[in-house]
Amino acid sequence: MRGIYLYLIVINVVAFFAFGLDKLKAKADAWRIPEKTLLGLAVIGGSVGAILGMRTFRHKTRHKQFSVGMPLILAVQIVIVVLLLRG
């Protein structure tokens, strides 16, 4: 169980900072982190970090696939966890 918690902490920190880094790169007109990567980080467990990164850095908040998709990913993950815990 400890490994799962550690994984979730790490993936959420990575997702959070990926949004910050992509925002910096957008401002500098530099190479960007692909949207697939940002969404993928959320799907593999970093949805909370991704949402916090979106809000903190005000990044991708106008893109429907992010503004709707991230909360949807989080909701699905919560349902999965609840179902697993009910076992």
Secondary structure, DSSP 8 states (H G I E B T S, - for coil): -HHHHHHHHHHHHHHHHHHHHHHHHHHTT-----HHHHHHHIIIIIHHHHHHHHHHHT-STT-HHHHTHHHHHHHHHHHHHHHHHH-
